[in-house]
Amino acid sequence: MEATHERWAEPELHRMRGLLLERQGDDPATVEACHRRAMASARSLGAKAWELRATSSLAAYLRAQGQDIAARQMLNTALAAFSEFGGSRDFVEALSQLKELQSLPA
């Protein structure tokens, strides 16, 4: 990516790195930073589907860290902004995740 300057897959690469670091038990701040970088990269490219996927991944990570409220707020915002993806797998998964979070006590 650095050599060719082809950045179309950059958001997904950062998201996948975050997932891998999470599985390895890496530092939570590093894992979160990868997911946030994926979101920012997708936003800068106008890649809304990848932004939704990155947001959903970060929300799942935050939930695993006990940050249910932050995850819920993040998904609420993302789903409101990405309603045009209502039939996509990523949208359905994010909506399911949000419904699960909403059923938890505040």
C-alpha positions in Angstrom: 0.0 0.0 0.0 2.8 2.4 0.9 4.7 1.6 -2.3 1.8 1.8 -4.7 -0.2 4.5 -3.0 -3.3 2.3 -3.6 -5.4 3.1 -0.5 -8.8 1.6 -1.4 -8.4 -1.3 1.0 -6.7 0.7 3.8 -9.7 0.8 6.1 -10.1 -2.9 6.0 -6.4 -3.5 6.6 -6.5 -1.4 9.8 -9.7 -3.1 11.0 -8.2 -6.6 10.4 -5.0 -5.5 12.2 -7.1 -4.5 15.2 -8.9 -7.8 15.2 -5.6 -9.7 15.0 -4.1 -7.7 17.8 -7.2 -8.2 19.9 -6.9 -12.0 19.4 -3.3 -11.9 20.5 -4.2 -10.0 23.6 -2.4 -6.9 22.7 -2.7 -3.6 24.5 -6.3 -2.4 24.5 -5.3 1.2 23.5 -3.4 -0.2 20.4 -6.4 -2.4 19.4 -8.8 0.5 19.8 -6.4 2.8 17.8 -6.4 0.4 14.9 -10.2 0.3 14.8 -10.4 4.1 15.0 -7.8 4.5 12.3 -9.9 2.1 10.1 -13.0 4.3 10.7 -11.1 7.5 9.9 -9.5 6.1 6.8 -12.9 4.9 5.5 -14.4 8.3 6.2 -11.6 10.0 4.3 -12.1 7.7 1.3 -15.9 8.1 1.4 -16.1 4.3 1.9 -19.3 4.2 4.0 -19.7 0.5 4.0 -16.2 0.0 5.4 -16.8 2.8 7.9 -19.8 0.9 9.1 -17.9 -2.3 9.3 -15.0 -0.6 11.2 -17.5 1.1 13.6 -19.2 -2.2 14.3 -15.9 -3.9 15.0 -14.9 -1.2 17.4 -18.3 -1.3 19.1 -17.9 -5.1 19.6 -14.4 -4.5 21.1 -15.6 -1.8 23.4 -18.4 -4.0 24.6 -15.9 -6.8 25.3 -14.0 -4.2 27.4 -17.2 -3.5 29.4 -17.9 -0.2 27.7 -21.5 -1.0 26.7 -22.7 2.6 26.7 -19.9 3.8 24.4 -20.6 0.9 22.1 -24.3 1.6 22.0 -23.8 5.3 21.3 -21.4 4.5 18.5 -23.7 2.1 16.8 -26.7 4.4 17.2 -24.8 7.2 15.4 -23.4 4.9 12.7 -26.7 3.2 11.9 -28.5 6.5 11.6 -25.9 7.8 9.2 -25.7 4.6 7.1 -29.4 3.7 6.6 -28.8 3.3 2.9 -27.1 0.0 3.6 -30.2 -1.4 5.2 -30.0 -4.7 3.4 -26.3 -5.3 3.7 -24.8 -8.0 5.9 -22.8 -5.4 7.8 -25.8 -3.2 8.5 -27.9 -6.2 9.7 -25.0 -7.3 12.0 -24.6 -3.8 13.4 -28.3 -3.5 14.0 -28.4 -6.9 15.7 -25.4 -5.8 17.9 -27.2 -2.6 18.8 -30.5 -4.4 19.7 -28.5 -6.7 22.0 -26.8 -3.7 23.7 -30.2 -1.9 24.1 -31.6 -5.0 25.9 -28.8 -4.7 28.6 -29.5 -2.7 31.7 -28.0 0.8 31.5 
